[in-house]
Amino acid sequence: MIGPPALDHPVLVFDGGCPFCRHFAELAELRSGIPNLAIRDGRSDSELRRQLRQQGWDLSRGAVVLAEGRVLHGAEAIQWICSRLEPSATLLQLLGPLLATPGRAKRLYPVLLLARRLALAVQGLPLDPDQPAGQAATGSVN
C-alpha cells in the first residue's frame, strides 16, 4: 500500500501516455542530478494507480512524487523535482528555475496540465488512465 512512503529513494509517478510527461520524467531520471530518483509510468501500472487513487491522489490531475515520507501531487510534485534539479538537459535547465518555487509552480502547473490534455487528445488517449481508450481527453484543468 502507498502511504507516506518509507522509501530510501524518491519516486516520480507520471502519465506515460503524455509525451511531455514522459520526456520530463525520462530527463529527470537520467539527467537531473537527483540521486536515486526512480520513475514509474502510472498509466501502465494499474495497481500503483489504484493504490494512489484510493488515497486521493488522482494521476489524471497531476504527477505524484513519493519522497521524504510524503506524497506530493501536481504542482507540489513538480516543484519538489524542480527545486532539486542539477540539470544537464536544456529542457530541465529551463523548467527548473521556472517551477522551483511553490508560488510559480502553482501558477504555471495549469499550463502543463493543458499541454498534457492536448497531447493526450491528439493521441486519442483518455485524460484519466482508468477510462476506456477512445474516450476524449476531458475534464477540468485544476
Buried (B, 14 or more C-beta within 10 A) or exposed (E): EBEEBEBEEBBBBBBBBBBBBBEBBEBBBEBBEBEEBEBBBBBEBEEBBEBBBEEEBBBBBBBBBBBEEEBBBBBBBBBBBBBBBEBEBEBBEEBBBEBBEEEBBBEBBBEBBEBBBEBBBEEEBBBBBEBEEEEEBEBEEE
